[in-house]
Amino acid sequence: MVSLRALAAQIAGMFVVFAGLLFVAAGTLAWLPGWAYLTLFFAFVVAISAWLLRHDPALLAERLTGIGSAGQKTWDKVFFGFAATYVVAWLALMPLDAVRWHWSRMPGVLQVAGALLLLGSFYAFFLVFRENAYLSPAVRIQDDRGQSVVSTGPYAHVRHPMYAAAMVWAVGTALLLGSWYGLLATLGLMAGIAVRAVLEERTLRTELPGYAAYMERVRHRIIPGVW
């Protein structure tokens, strides 16, 4: 179902894009936080891809092909385009800020804290992947895969644990890369995540049987006890 060669090529291409954004913007390869970030991030990407390849290849295939599929909601295709552009700009901003222009001076202890937040977000992502076999990157009802409501594991506490993990990942990224402006820009990412969560739930509530009842049982979207 998933070609190992195609998967490796996609991960390698993703690495080239990330590395290019970070180090071209930084103007140097001598940037330890940048290398630390790439090492942590892509170690997780390889590990979770290998785990999915072994334990849930159907979900891995969905993760690789969901964006742009016929079932993806039109508004989500537009949203994804804007979100991808924002993330690219955000990733380029942080090395410009912290390395090339030296605007930010972040204490090393906060950068270490950022690395720990990243590791925490990776564990949270793993828990979500392990629990939800329908974790498509696109907003679409997966009738072709027999989608049903997932309400166990982290989904027993919030309705969008993947988005919660993504917010922690964003903060950890900005801190590790040492950029106060990057940290400020995570507010835009969080706002986008919040908007997508609300729009996604409109689709799930009306088109996925049982989701409305699940919303009644689990009251919070992303932050337990808050929202």
C-alpha positions in Angstrom: 0.0 0.0 0.0 2.9 2.4 0.8 6.1 2.3 -1.2 9.1 2.4 1.1 11.1 4.1 -1.6 8.4 6.8 -2.1 8.2 7.3 1.7 11.9 7.7 2.0 12.0 10.1 -0.9 9.2 12.2 0.6 11.0 12.4 4.0 14.2 13.2 2.3 12.5 16.0 0.3 10.9 17.3 3.4 14.3 17.4 5.1 15.8 19.3 2.2 13.0 21.9 2.3 13.3 22.4 6.1 17.0 22.5 6.1 17.0 24.9 3.2 14.5 27.3 4.9 16.4 27.3 8.1 20.0 27.6 7.0 19.6 29.7 3.9 17.7 32.2 6.1 20.3 31.9 8.8 23.1 32.5 6.2 25.3 29.9 7.9 25.5 26.2 8.6 27.2 26.9 11.9 24.0 27.1 13.9 23.7 24.4 16.6 20.0 25.0 17.5 19.1 24.6 13.8 20.8 21.2 13.6 19.4 20.2 17.0 15.9 21.0 15.7 16.3 19.1 12.5 17.7 16.1 14.4 14.9 15.9 16.8 12.1 16.7 14.3 13.3 14.2 11.6 14.1 11.5 14.1 10.5 11.7 15.1 9.3 11.8 11.5 11.3 8.7 10.6 10.3 6.9 13.8 6.5 7.6 13.5 6.6 6.7 9.8 8.3 3.4 10.6 5.8 2.7 13.3 2.9 3.4 11.0 4.4 1.4 8.2 4.4 -1.6 10.5 1.3 -1.1 12.6 -1.1 1.0 10.5 0.0 1.2 6.8 -3.6 2.4 5.8 -3.3 5.4 8.1 0.2 6.1 6.7 -1.2 6.0 3.2 -3.9 8.4 4.2 -1.4 10.8 5.7 0.6 10.8 2.5 -2.4 11.2 0.1 -5.1 12.9 2.0 -4.3 16.5 1.1 -5.9 17.4 -2.3 -8.0 14.2 -2.4 -11.4 14.4 -3.9 -13.1 14.1 -0.5 -11.3 17.0 1.1 -13.6 20.0 1.8 -13.0 22.9 -0.6 -12.6 25.4 2.3 -10.0 23.1 3.8 -8.0 23.1 0.6 -7.9 26.8 0.7 -7.1 26.9 4.4 -4.3 24.4 3.9 -2.7 26.6 1.2 -2.7 29.6 3.5 -1.5 27.5 6.4 1.4 26.0 4.5 2.5 29.5 3.3 2.4 30.8 6.9 4.4 27.9 8.2 7.1 28.4 5.5 7.3 32.1 6.3 7.4 31.3 10.1 10.3 28.8 9.6 12.2 31.3 7.6 11.6 34.2 10.1 13.2 32.4 13.1 16.7 32.0 11.6 16.5 35.5 10.2 15.6 36.8 13.6 17.9 34.8 15.8 21.0 34.3 13.5 21.2 36.6 10.5 19.8 39.8 12.1 20.4 39.0 15.8 17.2 40.6 16.9 16.5 38.0 19.5 18.7 37.1 22.5 17.0 34.1 24.1 18.5 32.5 27.2 19.9 29.0 26.7 17.7 27.6 29.4 14.6 28.5 27.4 16.1 26.9 24.3 16.6 23.7 26.3 13.0 24.1 27.5 11.9 24.3 23.9 13.7 21.0 23.1 11.8 19.4 26.0 8.5 20.8 24.8 9.3 19.4 21.4 9.9 15.9 22.8 6.7 16.2 24.8 4.7 17.2 21.7 6.2 14.2 19.8 5.0 11.8 22.5 1.5 13.4 22.4 1.5 13.1 18.6 2.4 9.4 19.0 -0.5 8.8 21.4 -2.9 10.4 18.9 -1.6 8.3 16.0 -1.9 5.2 18.1 -5.4 5.9 19.0 -7.0 7.3 15.8 -6.8 5.2 12.7 -8.6 8.0 10.7 -6.2 10.8 11.4 -6.2 12.3 7.9 -4.3 15.6 7.3 -7.4 16.7 5.3 -10.9 17.4 6.6 -12.9 14.7 4.9 -15.3 12.0 5.9 -13.5 8.7 5.2 -16.4 6.6 4.0 -13.9 4.6 2.0 -12.2 3.6 5.3 -15.2 3.1 7.4 -14.6 6.1 9.6 -16.2 6.2 13.1 -15.9 8.4 16.1 -12.8 7.9 18.3 -13.4 8.7 21.9 -10.7 6.9 23.8 -7.1 7.7 24.8 -6.4 11.5 24.5 -9.8 11.9 22.8 -11.5 11.2 26.1 -10.1 14.5 27.4 -10.2 16.9 24.4 -11.8 16.6 20.9 -8.6 17.6 19.0 -5.5 16.3 20.8 -3.6 16.5 17.5 -4.1 20.3 17.5 -3.1 20.5 21.1 0.1 18.7 20.4 0.7 21.0 17.4 0.5 24.1 19.6 3.1 22.6 21.9 5.3 21.8 18.9 5.0 25.3 17.6 6.0 26.9 21.0 8.9 24.4 21.4 10.2 25.1 17.9 10.3 28.8 18.4 12.0 28.5 21.8 14.6 25.9 20.6 15.5 28.1 17.6 15.8 31.1 19.9 13.4 33.5 18.3 11.1 35.8 20.2 9.5 36.9 17.0 8.9 33.3 16.0 7.3 32.8 19.4 5.0 35.8 18.8 4.1 34.4 15.4 2.9 31.1 16.9 -0.1 33.1 18.0 -1.1 33.2 14.3 -0.6 29.5 14.0 -2.7 28.9 17.1 -5.5 31.1 15.8 -5.5 29.2 12.5 -5.6 25.9 14.4 -8.6 27.1 16.5 -10.5 28.3 13.4 -9.9 24.9 11.6 -11.0 23.0 14.7 -14.3 24.9 14.7 -14.9 24.4 10.9 -13.8 20.8 11.1 -16.3 20.1 13.8 -19.2 21.5 11.7 -18.4 18.8 9.1 -18.0 16.1 11.7 -21.1 17.0 13.6 -23.3 16.9 10.5 -21.7 14.1 8.5 -20.1 11.6 10.9 -22.7 9.6 12.9 -22.2 9.8 16.6 -20.0 12.9 16.6 -22.7 15.2 18.0 -23.1 12.9 21.0 -19.3 12.8 21.4 -19.2 16.6 21.5 -21.8 16.4 24.4 -19.6 14.0 26.3 -16.2 15.7 25.7 -16.9 19.4 26.2 -13.5 20.9 25.3 -11.8 21.1 21.9 -8.1 21.6 22.6 -7.3 22.8 26.2 -8.9 20.7 29.0 -11.1 22.7 31.2 -10.6 25.9 29.1 -11.7 25.5 25.4 
